[in-house]
Amino acid sequence: MPQLEHIEAIEKRLWGAADTLRANSNYASNEYFLPVMGLVFLRHAYSRYLTVKDEITSNLPTRGGKTRALTKGDFSQKSAVFLQPKAQFDHLVALPDSEDRAKAIIGAMESIEAEYEGLRGVLPKSEYQELDNDVLGQILRNLNPDELKEVSGDVFGRIYEYFLTRFADQKAHDGGEFFTPISLVSLIAHVLEPERGTVLDPACGSGGMFVQSARTVEEHGRWPAERLTFRGLEKNATTIRLAKMNLAVHGLEGDIQQAITYYEDPHDLVGKADYVMANPPFNVDEIDADKVKTDPRVSFGLPGVNKKGKVSNGNYIWISYFYSYLNETGRAGFVMSSQASSAGGGEAKVRQELVETGDVDVMIAIRSNFFYTRTVPCELWFLNRDKPTEQREKVLMIDARNVYRKVTRKIYDFSPEQAQNLLAIVWLYRGQRERYLELVADYCRRMLDEGEGCFKAKEKNGGDPLDPLPSIFASLAKLRGLFDPFLKTLAADAPCAEPLRELEDALPPFRADVEAFHKEVSKQQVAWKKQKTTNGALKRAVERLAPLAETCRNLIKQTDRLYELTTRLFETCEGECDAKSSRTWVRRDITRARKAADETRGLAVERFKQVRYFWRQAQWLTERFPDAELYDVEGLVKLVDRAEIEVNDWSLTPGRYVGVAPEEEAADFDFEETLREIHVELEDLNAEARRLAAVIKKNFEELGA
């Protein structure tokens, strides 16, 4: 079964298709997101339904020669939604234009709600009545591309999250506050690592904390629905609908109550929650002090009250609530404004009492621009009511402000490996040395696998097989063959002679370097079979693999140079040698071959980058923690004792303790990564320019211009 290799491109294409709903309807962005999410929900439910249906059908009991009919229970056991024929996406896509698609979609939603009590009144229905029948047909078809029909895994779960991300970026609902960046939620979930019990999110938004908690359980080969119970609070009714759909998309259920958490506690979970996870609103100053001062969740008293009888800043109300919900072994992880960790006055007093409990575990500083709706930096707080005795007087401070990747011009996040590296620091703090060593070993293995993949055929976009490196030579040879008939008509001193000579001179050393790279990868793969995973052995392996990583840097330059020379030859032929007027110059074939050569170049370069990337992750860890033990690393991490925290006004700001990271040497400058960031910014600016041009055009049309 072909896997979807370029899910990011598909996500962008699906988003562009769904975004046509805004252009072809009367809905504003804060109105059309719910019907779009409803259709993505239906498509995912159908994808999951098909994935498990054959397995269920093959195991159905037979009586009297008749096989028992499928039931809701069969699918619930497989974390899937049971769909009546009229709710199956292919049925909706196949509807003729004469059919009322809105009515059919509403019928599909109603049939699902009839089966699942937790979804009753949740799925969008009436919203489709305002949409044009043809537009609905187009969206249904766009959300059903062929390449998504054969993939396995939680692809549509990821697409659902991608759509949530884009709508948050547009502030399409509730100012975008319903969505916490997945990289932060995932890091919180992995630091907490919930195993069994009640997970509470008192500001649950779209339910991302629940989904990521479930994934950590699945990573250990367990079924989250059997081990975790999800409880949530959320003030916005529409957001609750998004959250319940998000849970259902991932085969989960949860009890999410509509409430203003400041004043209400419908779950009655004080002292009962095993895990608390949240991203609450920051710096709220409108909380009625009289309503909360006697609340049992205010564990350490009010942080301060202004002249209007309002709590001066709600950050420590939230922190107190989170702490109060935990049982005697409970753990909490939450996002908080960076100003909270060093705030003075009444907030400092609350913070002192919290530190003195010994339950503050880990603090991680995050740079600005991680959120779609606010640019401020933040911190991740982790509390643990069951800290080991030897750590109760200490807090692990991690300053991750220099750890990030650029997603767009305005948004940063963590790559999966960056998040893993931060998590590895927590493992060392917890004495989980073997997990750290396994991560270093995994990076080395992945590096070698990527190197081997340069020479192995892999399916391209679910289609024809393509070997990245062998295909470069084949595509360049084909292109060169298409140039030859025209080149033979030219004089020896023609303008294209020089670029042709440069191209021919560059090919042999590149071929030799590629062959040497292949031999070295094979050699290292053989050596790895005997590789020990002790710390000393892994450190030596990282050092041993360094030349291979450096070779990839050089091969990237050579690969790009070859294509540049080919392009220069093409441009010289057409610009200075008048190739277009020659019958020997078949431009259509040459253009097609150039495109193919550029595609193979891109694939090979990406492979080379991945080889080097995974080595750099292993090197990042072994360079900072050479003995596979937790050390204070300047500008990154420090284990701080309570006495030092007291001297620093009970501040929990990591940067106050870890110092400033030493300036990296110029040799470590990553040109490729910098170029990628520039490309990302350019793409973002181009997209914004296109969007503004469309708005201007629409405005002129409305003015009758």
C-alpha positions as CSV (number, residue, x, y, z in Angstrom):
1,M,0.0,0.0,0.0
2,P,1.7,3.3,-1.1
3,Q,2.4,5.7,1.7
4,L,1.8,9.5,1.3
5,E,5.3,10.9,1.0
6,H,4.4,14.5,0.6
7,I,1.6,15.1,3.1
8,E,2.6,18.8,3.5
9,A,1.9,19.5,-0.2
10,I,-1.4,17.6,0.0
11,E,-2.4,19.6,3.1
12,K,-1.7,22.9,1.4
13,R,-3.7,21.8,-1.7
14,L,-6.6,20.6,0.4
15,W,-6.6,23.9,2.3
16,G,-6.5,25.9,-0.9
17,A,-9.5,23.9,-2.2
18,A,-11.5,24.3,1.0
19,D,-10.6,28.0,1.2
20,T,-12.6,28.5,-2.0
21,L,-15.7,28.2,0.2
22,R,-15.0,31.7,1.5
23,A,-14.5,33.1,-2.0
24,N,-17.7,31.4,-3.3
25,S,-20.1,31.9,-0.4
26,N,-21.5,34.7,1.8
27,Y,-19.6,33.3,4.8
28,A,-16.9,35.4,6.5
29,S,-13.8,33.5,7.7
30,N,-15.3,33.3,11.2
31,E,-18.4,31.5,9.8
32,Y,-17.1,29.1,7.1
33,F,-14.5,27.3,9.3
34,L,-17.1,25.1,11.0
35,P,-18.8,23.6,7.8
36,V,-15.3,23.0,6.4
37,M,-14.2,21.2,9.6
38,G,-17.4,19.2,9.5
39,L,-16.5,17.9,6.0
40,V,-13.0,17.1,7.1
41,F,-14.4,15.2,10.0
42,L,-16.7,13.2,7.7
43,R,-13.8,12.5,5.3
44,H,-11.6,11.3,8.2
45,A,-14.4,9.2,9.7
46,Y,-14.8,7.5,6.3
47,S,-11.1,6.9,5.9
48,R,-10.9,5.3,9.4
49,Y,-14.1,3.3,8.6
50,L,-12.5,1.8,5.5
51,T,-9.3,1.1,7.3
52,V,-10.9,-1.2,9.8
53,K,-14.0,-2.5,7.9
54,D,-12.3,-5.4,6.1
55,E,-10.7,-6.7,9.4
56,I,-14.0,-6.5,11.2
57,T,-15.9,-8.1,8.3
58,S,-13.5,-11.1,8.2
59,N,-14.1,-11.8,11.8
60,L,-17.9,-11.5,11.9
61,P,-19.7,-14.6,13.2
62,T,-21.9,-16.6,10.7
63,R,-25.1,-18.4,11.6
64,G,-27.2,-20.4,9.2
65,G,-25.0,-19.3,6.3
66,K,-25.6,-15.7,7.0
67,T,-23.0,-13.3,8.4
68,R,-24.1,-10.9,11.1
69,A,-24.5,-7.3,10.1
70,L,-22.0,-4.7,11.1
71,T,-22.7,-2.8,14.2
72,K,-21.5,0.4,16.0
73,G,-19.9,-1.8,18.7
74,D,-17.7,-3.5,16.1
75,F,-16.2,-0.1,15.1
76,S,-16.0,1.3,18.6
77,Q,-13.5,-1.4,19.5
78,K,-11.3,-0.2,16.7
79,S,-11.5,3.5,17.6
80,A,-13.6,4.2,14.5
81,V,-17.0,5.8,13.8
82,F,-19.7,3.5,12.4
83,L,-21.2,5.0,9.2
84,Q,-24.5,4.3,7.6
85,P,-24.2,4.1,3.8
86,K,-25.7,7.6,3.5
87,A,-22.9,9.0,5.7
88,Q,-20.0,7.5,3.7
89,F,-18.0,10.1,1.9
90,D,-17.9,8.3,-1.5
91,H,-21.7,8.4,-1.5
92,L,-21.7,12.1,-0.9
93,V,-19.1,12.7,-3.6
94,A,-21.0,10.6,-6.1
95,L,-24.3,12.6,-5.7
96,P,-25.4,14.1,-9.1
97,D,-25.9,17.8,-9.4
98,S,-29.7,17.3,-9.3
99,E,-29.4,16.1,-5.7
100,D,-29.6,18.6,-2.8
101,R,-26.1,18.1,-1.4
102,A,-26.7,20.2,1.7
103,K,-29.7,18.0,2.6
104,A,-27.6,14.9,2.1
105,I,-24.7,16.2,4.3
106,I,-27.1,17.1,7.0
107,G,-28.6,13.6,6.8
108,A,-25.2,12.1,7.1
109,M,-24.4,14.2,10.2
110,E,-27.7,13.3,11.8
111,S,-27.2,9.6,11.2
112,I,-23.8,9.8,13.1
113,E,-25.3,11.9,15.9
114,A,-28.1,9.3,16.3
115,E,-25.4,6.6,16.9
116,Y,-23.1,8.6,19.2
117,E,-24.6,10.4,22.1
118,G,-21.4,12.4,22.7
119,L,-21.7,14.0,19.3
120,R,-25.4,14.9,19.5
121,G,-25.8,18.6,18.6
122,V,-22.1,18.9,17.9
123,L,-21.7,18.3,14.2
124,P,-22.5,21.2,11.8
125,K,-25.8,20.8,9.9
126,S,-27.8,24.0,9.3
127,E,-24.6,25.8,8.2
128,Y,-24.7,23.8,4.9
129,Q,-28.1,25.2,3.9
130,E,-26.5,28.5,3.0
131,L,-24.0,27.0,0.6
132,D,-24.4,26.7,-3.2
133,N,-24.9,23.2,-4.4
134,D,-22.1,23.3,-7.0
135,V,-19.7,24.8,-4.5
136,L,-20.5,21.9,-2.0
137,G,-19.9,19.4,-4.8
138,Q,-16.5,21.0,-5.6
139,I,-15.4,20.9,-2.0
140,L,-16.5,17.3,-1.5
141,R,-14.5,16.2,-4.6
142,N,-11.5,18.3,-3.5
143,L,-11.4,16.6,-0.1
144,N,-11.4,13.2,-1.7
145,P,-8.2,13.1,-3.8
146,D,-7.1,9.7,-5.1
147,E,-3.7,9.7,-3.3
148,L,-5.5,9.8,0.1
149,K,-7.6,6.7,-0.6
150,E,-4.8,4.2,-0.2
151,V,-2.8,5.7,2.6
152,S,-2.5,4.1,6.0
153,G,-2.0,5.8,9.4
154,D,-3.6,8.8,10.9
155,V,-3.3,11.0,7.8
156,F,-6.7,12.7,8.2
157,G,-6.1,13.2,11.9
158,R,-3.1,15.2,10.9
159,I,-5.0,17.1,8.2
160,Y,-7.7,17.9,10.8
161,E,-5.0,19.4,13.0
162,Y,-3.5,21.3,10.0
163,F,-6.9,22.9,9.2
164,L,-7.2,23.9,12.9
165,T,-3.8,25.5,12.6
166,R,-4.7,27.5,9.5
167,F,-8.0,28.7,11.0
168,A,-6.2,29.7,14.1
169,D,-3.7,31.7,11.9
170,Q,-6.7,33.5,10.4
171,K,-8.2,34.1,13.8
172,A,-11.3,32.6,12.2
173,H,-12.9,31.7,15.6
174,D,-12.5,33.1,19.1
175,G,-9.5,35.1,18.1
176,G,-7.7,31.9,17.4
177,E,-7.3,31.2,21.1
178,F,-8.9,27.8,20.7
179,F,-5.6,26.4,19.3
180,T,-2.3,25.7,21.0
181,P,0.6,24.9,18.7
182,I,1.0,21.1,18.3
183,S,4.8,21.2,19.0
184,L,4.2,22.8,22.4
185,V,1.3,20.4,23.3
186,S,3.3,17.4,22.2
187,L,6.3,18.5,24.4
188,I,4.0,19.0,27.4
189,A,2.4,15.6,26.9
190,H,5.8,13.8,26.5
191,V,7.3,15.5,29.6
192,L,4.2,14.5,31.6
193,E,3.9,11.1,29.9
194,P,0.5,10.2,31.2
195,E,0.0,6.4,31.7
196,R,-3.3,5.9,33.4
197,G,-6.0,8.0,35.0
198,T,-7.9,11.3,34.6
199,V,-6.6,14.0,32.3
200,L,-8.1,17.4,33.0
201,D,-7.8,20.5,30.8
202,P,-9.7,23.4,32.4
203,A,-9.2,25.6,29.3
204,C,-9.4,22.9,26.7
205,G,-9.9,24.8,23.5
206,S,-10.0,22.4,20.5
207,G,-8.9,19.4,22.7
208,G,-5.3,19.2,21.5
209,M,-4.0,18.3,25.0
210,F,-6.2,15.2,25.0
211,V,-5.2,14.1,21.5
212,Q,-1.4,14.4,22.3
213,S,-1.9,12.6,25.6
214,A,-3.5,9.8,23.8
215,R,-0.6,9.6,21.3
216,T,1.9,9.2,24.1
217,V,0.0,6.2,25.3
218,E,-0.3,4.8,21.8
219,E,3.5,5.1,21.4
220,H,3.9,2.6,24.2
221,G,1.6,0.1,22.4
222,R,-1.5,0.7,24.6
223,W,-5.0,1.8,23.8
224,P,-5.7,5.3,25.3
225,A,-9.4,4.8,25.6
226,E,-8.8,2.0,28.1
227,R,-6.2,3.9,30.2
228,L,-7.2,7.6,30.1
229,T,-10.3,9.5,31.0
230,F,-10.6,13.0,29.5
231,R,-12.3,15.9,31.3
232,G,-12.4,19.4,30.0
233,L,-13.8,22.9,30.6
234,E,-14.4,25.5,27.9
235,K,-16.5,28.6,27.9
236,N,-17.2,28.8,24.1
237,A,-19.9,26.5,22.8
238,T,-18.5,26.5,19.3
239,T,-15.1,25.6,20.6
240,I,-16.6,22.7,22.5
241,R,-18.0,21.4,19.2
242,L,-14.5,21.6,17.6
243,A,-13.0,19.8,20.5
244,K,-15.5,16.9,20.5
245,M,-15.1,16.6,16.7
246,N,-11.3,16.6,17.2
247,L,-11.6,13.8,19.8
248,A,-13.9,11.8,17.6
249,V,-11.5,12.2,14.6
250,H,-8.9,10.5,16.7
251,G,-11.2,7.7,18.0
252,L,-11.5,9.3,21.4
253,E,-14.3,10.6,23.7
254,G,-14.3,13.1,26.5
255,D,-16.6,14.9,28.9
256,I,-16.2,18.5,28.0
257,Q,-18.4,20.9,30.0
258,Q,-19.3,24.5,29.1
259,A,-18.2,26.7,32.0
260,I,-16.3,29.8,33.0
261,T,-13.5,28.1,34.8
262,Y,-12.7,31.1,37.0
263,Y,-16.0,30.6,38.8
264,E,-17.2,27.1,38.0
265,D,-16.0,23.6,38.6
266,P,-18.6,21.2,37.3
267,H,-16.3,18.2,37.2
268,D,-15.6,18.6,41.0
269,L,-12.0,17.4,40.5
270,V,-10.1,19.2,43.3
271,G,-7.5,16.9,44.5
272,K,-8.6,14.1,42.2
273,A,-6.9,14.6,38.8
274,D,-3.9,12.5,37.8
275,Y,-2.8,14.9,35.1
276,V,-3.6,18.6,34.4
277,M,-2.7,20.1,31.0
278,A,-3.7,23.5,29.8
279,N,-2.9,26.6,27.8
280,P,-5.1,29.3,29.7
281,P,-5.7,32.9,28.6
282,F,-2.7,35.0,29.7
283,N,-2.8,38.1,31.9
284,V,-6.6,38.3,32.4
285,D,-7.5,41.3,34.7
286,E,-11.3,41.0,34.9
287,I,-11.7,38.2,37.4
288,D,-14.1,39.1,40.2
289,A,-12.1,38.8,43.4
290,D,-15.1,38.3,45.7
291,K,-16.3,35.3,43.6
292,V,-12.9,33.4,43.8
293,K,-11.4,34.4,47.2
294,T,-13.2,31.5,49.0
295,D,-12.9,29.0,46.1
296,P,-11.1,25.8,47.3
297,R,-9.0,25.9,44.2
298,V,-7.2,29.1,45.3
299,S,-4.5,27.1,47.0
300,F,-2.2,30.0,48.0
301,G,-4.5,33.0,48.3
302,L,-5.2,35.8,45.8
303,P,-2.2,37.2,44.0
304,G,-3.5,40.8,44.3
305,V,-6.7,42.8,43.9
306,N,-7.1,46.2,42.2
307,K,-9.3,49.1,43.2
308,K,-12.2,47.7,41.0
309,G,-12.3,44.6,43.1
310,K,-10.7,42.5,40.3
311,V,-7.8,40.2,40.5
312,S,-4.9,42.2,39.2
313,N,-3.7,39.4,36.9
314,G,-5.3,36.0,36.5
315,N,-2.1,34.0,35.8
316,Y,-1.7,32.9,39.3
317,I,-5.4,32.1,39.7
318,W,-4.9,29.6,36.9
319,I,-1.6,28.2,38.4
320,S,-3.4,27.8,41.8
321,Y,-6.3,26.0,40.1
322,F,-4.0,23.6,38.3
323,Y,-2.1,22.8,41.4
324,S,-5.3,22.3,43.5
325,Y,-6.7,19.8,41.0
326,L,-3.8,17.4,41.4
327,N,-4.1,14.3,43.6
328,E,-1.1,13.3,45.8
329,T,0.8,11.8,42.9
330,G,-0.6,14.1,40.2
331,R,1.5,16.0,37.6
332,A,0.7,19.2,35.7
333,G,2.1,20.8,32.5
334,F,0.8,24.1,31.2
335,V,1.7,27.1,29.1
336,M,2.0,30.5,30.9
337,S,3.0,34.0,30.0
338,S,6.7,34.6,30.5
339,Q,6.0,37.6,32.8
340,A,4.4,35.3,35.4
341,S,7.7,33.5,36.3
342,S,9.3,36.7,37.7
343,A,6.2,38.8,38.5
344,G,6.5,40.8,41.8
345,G,4.1,41.8,44.5
346,G,1.3,39.4,45.5
347,E,2.2,37.1,42.6
348,A,5.7,36.7,43.9
349,K,4.3,35.6,47.3
350,V,2.1,33.0,45.6
351,R,5.1,31.8,43.6
352,Q,7.2,31.5,46.8
353,E,4.6,29.3,48.4
354,L,4.4,27.2,45.3
355,V,8.2,26.7,45.2
356,E,8.2,25.9,48.9
357,T,5.9,22.9,48.3
358,G,8.8,21.3,46.5
359,D,6.4,20.4,43.7
360,V,7.7,22.7,40.9
361,D,9.6,20.3,38.7
362,V,10.6,21.7,35.3
363,M,10.5,25.2,33.7
364,I,11.1,25.6,29.9
365,A,11.4,29.0,28.3
366,I,10.0,29.3,24.8
367,R,10.9,32.2,22.4
368,S,8.3,34.5,20.9
369,N,6.2,33.8,17.8
370,F,5.3,30.2,18.7
371,F,1.6,31.2,18.7
372,Y,-0.7,32.1,15.9
373,T,-2.5,34.8,17.9
374,R,0.1,36.3,20.1
375,T,3.8,37.1,19.6
376,V,4.8,37.1,23.2
377,P,7.3,34.6,24.6
378,C,6.0,32.0,27.1
379,E,7.1,29.3,29.5
380,L,6.1,25.7,30.0
381,W,5.5,24.9,33.7
382,F,5.6,21.4,35.1
383,L,4.5,20.5,38.6
384,N,4.9,17.0,40.2
385,R,3.2,16.2,43.5
386,D,5.3,13.0,43.7
387,K,8.8,14.3,43.0
388,P,11.7,12.1,44.3
389,T,13.0,13.2,47.7
390,E,16.4,14.1,46.4
391,Q,14.9,16.5,43.8
392,R,12.3,18.3,46.0
393,E,14.7,21.2,46.7
394,K,15.6,21.6,43.0
395,V,14.0,22.8,39.8
396,L,15.2,21.9,36.3
397,M,15.6,25.2,34.3
398,I,15.7,24.8,30.5
399,D,16.1,27.9,28.2
400,A,14.9,26.7,24.8
401,R,14.6,30.2,23.3
402,N,17.5,29.4,20.9
403,V,15.9,26.1,19.9
404,Y,13.4,26.5,17.1
405,R,12.7,26.3,13.4
406,K,11.1,28.9,11.2
407,V,7.7,27.8,9.7
408,T,6.6,31.0,8.1
409,R,7.8,34.6,8.3
410,K,5.8,35.0,11.5
411,I,5.6,31.6,13.1
412,Y,8.2,29.3,14.7
413,D,7.9,25.8,16.2
414,F,10.0,22.8,17.2
415,S,11.0,20.2,14.7
416,P,10.2,16.7,16.1
417,E,13.9,16.2,16.7
418,Q,14.3,19.5,18.5
419,A,11.5,18.5,20.8
420,Q,13.0,15.1,21.4
421,N,16.4,16.7,22.3
422,L,14.7,18.9,24.9
423,L,12.9,15.8,26.2
424,A,16.2,14.0,26.4
425,I,17.4,16.6,28.9
426,V,14.4,15.8,31.1
427,W,15.2,12.1,30.8
428,L,18.7,12.7,32.1
429,Y,17.2,14.8,34.9
430,R,15.0,11.8,35.8
431,G,17.9,9.3,35.6
432,Q,16.5,7.7,32.4
433,R,20.0,7.4,30.8
434,E,19.1,4.5,28.5
435,R,16.4,6.5,26.8
436,Y,18.9,9.2,26.1
437,L,21.4,6.7,24.7
438,E,18.7,5.1,22.5
439,L,17.8,8.5,21.1
440,V,21.5,9.1,20.1
441,A,21.7,5.6,18.6
442,D,18.4,6.2,16.7
443,Y,19.8,9.4,15.2
444,C,22.8,7.5,13.9
445,R,20.7,4.7,12.5
446,R,18.4,7.2,10.8
447,M,21.4,9.0,9.3
448,L,22.7,5.8,7.7
449,D,19.2,4.8,6.6
450,E,18.9,8.2,4.8
451,G,22.3,7.7,3.2
452,E,21.3,4.2,2.0
453,G,18.0,5.7,0.8
454,C,19.9,7.9,-1.7
455,F,20.4,4.7,-3.7
456,K,17.2,2.8,-3.1
457,A,14.2,3.2,-5.3
458,K,11.3,4.8,-3.5
459,E,7.8,5.5,-4.8
460,K,7.4,9.1,-6.0
461,N,4.1,10.6,-4.9
462,G,2.6,7.1,-4.9
463,G,3.6,6.6,-8.5
464,D,6.7,5.5,-10.4
465,P,9.8,4.4,-8.4
466,L,12.7,6.9,-8.3
467,D,16.3,6.4,-7.1
468,P,17.4,9.9,-6.0
469,L,21.1,9.6,-6.9
470,P,21.1,7.2,-9.9
471,S,18.2,9.3,-11.3
472,I,20.4,12.4,-11.3
473,F,22.8,10.9,-13.7
474,A,20.0,9.4,-15.8
475,S,18.1,12.7,-16.0
476,L,21.3,14.7,-16.8
477,A,22.3,12.2,-19.5
478,K,18.8,12.4,-21.0
479,L,18.9,16.2,-21.0
480,R,22.5,16.2,-22.5
481,G,21.2,13.8,-25.2
482,L,18.5,16.3,-26.1
483,F,21.1,19.1,-26.4
484,D,23.5,17.1,-28.6
485,P,21.7,17.4,-32.0
486,F,21.8,21.2,-31.7
487,L,25.3,21.4,-30.2
488,K,26.7,19.4,-33.2
489,T,25.6,22.1,-35.5
490,L,27.7,24.8,-33.8
491,A,31.3,25.8,-34.2
492,A,33.8,24.7,-31.7
493,D,34.2,28.3,-30.4
494,A,30.4,28.9,-30.1
495,P,29.3,30.8,-26.9
496,C,27.9,27.6,-25.4
497,A,31.3,25.9,-25.6
498,E,32.4,27.2,-22.2
499,P,29.3,26.2,-20.1
500,L,29.4,22.8,-21.9
501,R,33.0,22.3,-21.0
502,E,32.3,23.2,-17.3
503,L,29.4,20.8,-17.2
504,E,31.5,17.9,-18.6
505,D,34.4,18.7,-16.3
506,A,32.1,18.7,-13.2
507,L,30.4,15.4,-13.9
508,P,33.3,12.9,-13.4
509,P,34.4,14.2,-10.0
510,F,30.8,14.3,-8.8
511,R,30.2,10.7,-10.0
512,A,33.4,9.6,-8.2
513,D,32.3,11.4,-5.0
514,V,28.9,9.8,-5.2
515,E,30.4,6.3,-5.6
516,A,32.8,7.0,-2.6
517,F,29.8,8.2,-0.6
518,H,27.9,5.0,-1.5
519,K,30.8,2.8,-0.4
520,E,31.2,4.6,2.9
521,V,27.5,4.4,3.7
522,S,27.6,0.6,3.0
523,K,30.7,0.3,5.1
524,Q,29.2,2.2,8.0
525,Q,26.0,0.1,7.8
526,V,28.0,-3.1,8.2
527,A,29.9,-1.5,11.1
528,W,26.6,-0.5,12.7
529,K,25.5,-4.1,13.0
530,K,28.2,-4.6,15.6
531,Q,27.6,-1.2,17.2
532,K,27.4,-1.1,21.0
533,T,25.1,1.4,22.6
534,T,27.2,2.3,25.6
535,N,27.8,6.0,25.9
536,G,31.5,5.8,25.0
537,A,30.8,3.6,21.9
538,L,28.0,6.0,20.7
539,K,30.3,9.0,21.1
540,R,32.9,7.3,19.0
541,A,30.2,6.4,16.4
542,V,29.1,10.1,16.2
543,E,32.8,11.1,15.6
544,R,33.2,8.3,13.1
545,L,30.2,9.5,11.1
546,A,31.2,13.1,11.1
547,P,33.1,12.9,7.7
548,L,30.0,11.3,6.1
549,A,28.0,14.3,7.3
550,E,30.5,16.7,5.9
551,T,30.6,14.8,2.6
552,C,26.9,15.4,2.3
553,R,27.5,19.2,2.6
554,N,29.9,19.0,-0.3
555,L,27.6,16.8,-2.4
556,I,24.7,19.2,-1.9
557,K,26.9,22.0,-3.4
558,Q,28.0,19.7,-6.3
559,T,24.4,18.6,-7.0
560,D,23.2,22.2,-7.2
561,R,26.2,23.3,-9.2
562,L,25.5,20.6,-11.9
563,Y,22.0,21.8,-12.3
564,E,23.1,25.4,-12.4
565,L,25.6,24.5,-15.2
566,T,22.9,22.7,-17.1
567,T,20.6,25.7,-16.8
568,R,23.4,28.0,-17.9
569,L,24.0,25.8,-21.0
570,F,20.3,25.9,-21.8
571,E,20.1,29.7,-21.5
572,T,23.2,30.2,-23.6
573,C,21.9,28.0,-26.3
574,E,18.6,29.9,-26.5
575,G,20.0,33.4,-25.7
576,E,23.2,33.5,-27.6
577,C,23.1,30.7,-30.1
578,D,19.5,31.1,-31.4
579,A,18.6,27.5,-30.6
580,K,14.8,28.2,-30.8
581,S,15.1,28.7,-34.6
582,S,16.7,25.3,-35.1
583,R,14.7,22.2,-35.9
584,T,17.2,20.2,-33.9
585,W,16.1,22.1,-30.7
586,V,13.0,20.3,-29.5
587,R,12.1,22.8,-26.8
588,R,9.1,21.0,-25.4
589,D,11.1,17.8,-24.8
590,I,14.0,19.8,-23.3
591,T,11.8,21.7,-21.0
592,R,10.2,18.5,-19.8
593,A,13.6,17.0,-19.3
594,R,14.9,20.0,-17.4
595,K,11.9,19.8,-15.0
596,A,12.7,16.1,-14.4
597,A,16.4,16.9,-13.8
598,D,15.4,19.6,-11.3
599,E,13.1,17.2,-9.5
600,T,15.8,14.6,-9.1
601,R,18.2,17.3,-8.0
602,G,15.7,18.4,-5.3
603,L,15.2,14.8,-4.1
604,A,18.9,14.1,-3.9
605,V,19.6,17.3,-2.1
606,E,16.9,16.6,0.4
607,R,18.3,13.2,1.1
608,F,21.8,14.6,1.6
609,K,20.4,17.2,4.0
610,Q,18.6,14.5,6.0
611,V,21.8,12.5,6.4
612,R,23.5,15.5,7.8
613,Y,20.5,16.6,9.8
614,F,20.3,13.4,11.8
615,W,24.0,13.4,12.5
616,R,23.8,17.0,13.8
617,Q,21.0,15.9,16.2
618,A,23.2,13.2,17.6
619,Q,26.2,15.6,17.8
620,W,24.0,18.2,19.5
621,L,23.3,15.8,22.4
622,T,26.8,14.2,22.7
623,E,28.5,17.6,22.6
624,R,26.4,19.0,25.5
625,F,26.1,15.8,27.6
626,P,29.3,13.9,26.8
627,D,28.9,11.5,29.8
628,A,25.2,10.9,29.2
629,E,24.5,12.6,32.5
630,L,22.8,15.9,33.2
631,Y,25.2,18.9,33.3
632,D,24.7,22.6,33.5
633,V,25.1,23.8,30.0
634,E,25.6,27.6,29.6
635,G,22.6,29.2,27.9
636,L,20.6,25.9,27.9
637,V,20.0,24.1,31.2
638,K,20.8,24.3,34.9
639,L,19.5,22.3,37.9
640,V,18.8,25.1,40.4
641,D,18.4,24.6,44.1
642,R,15.8,26.4,46.2
643,A,18.4,28.6,48.0
644,E,19.4,30.1,44.6
645,I,15.7,30.6,43.7
646,E,15.1,32.4,47.0
647,V,18.1,34.7,46.4
648,N,16.6,35.6,43.0
649,D,13.2,36.8,44.4
650,W,11.7,33.3,43.9
651,S,12.0,33.8,40.1
652,L,11.3,30.8,37.9
653,T,12.6,32.3,34.7
654,P,15.1,29.9,33.2
655,G,17.2,32.6,31.5
656,R,17.9,34.1,34.9
657,Y,19.9,31.0,35.9
658,V,21.3,29.3,32.8
659,G,23.3,32.3,31.5
660,V,23.8,33.2,27.9
661,A,24.6,30.6,25.3
662,P,28.2,31.0,23.9
663,E,28.3,32.4,20.4
664,E,28.6,29.6,17.9
665,E,31.7,29.5,15.7
666,A,31.3,30.6,12.1
667,A,32.1,27.0,11.0
668,D,28.8,25.9,12.4
669,F,26.8,28.4,10.3
670,D,24.2,26.4,8.4
671,F,23.9,27.9,5.0
672,E,21.3,25.5,3.8
673,E,19.0,26.1,6.8
674,T,19.4,29.9,6.4
675,L,18.6,29.6,2.8
676,R,15.5,27.5,3.7
677,E,14.4,30.2,6.1
678,I,14.7,32.8,3.4
679,H,12.7,30.6,1.1
680,V,10.0,30.2,3.7
681,E,9.8,33.9,4.2
682,L,9.6,34.6,0.5
683,E,6.8,32.0,0.0
684,D,4.9,33.6,2.9
685,L,5.3,37.1,1.4
686,N,4.2,35.9,-2.0
687,A,1.2,34.2,-0.5
688,E,0.3,37.4,1.4
689,A,0.7,39.5,-1.8
690,R,-1.6,37.2,-3.7
691,R,-4.2,37.4,-0.9
692,L,-4.1,41.2,-0.8
693,A,-4.3,41.3,-4.6
694,A,-7.5,39.2,-4.5
695,V,-9.0,41.5,-1.8
696,I,-8.2,44.6,-3.8
697,K,-9.7,43.1,-6.9
698,K,-12.9,42.1,-5.0
699,N,-13.2,45.6,-3.5
700,F,-12.9,47.2,-6.9
701,E,-15.5,44.8,-8.3
702,E,-17.9,45.7,-5.5
703,L,-17.3,49.4,-6.2
704,G,-18.2,48.8,-9.9
705,A,-14.7,49.8,-11.1
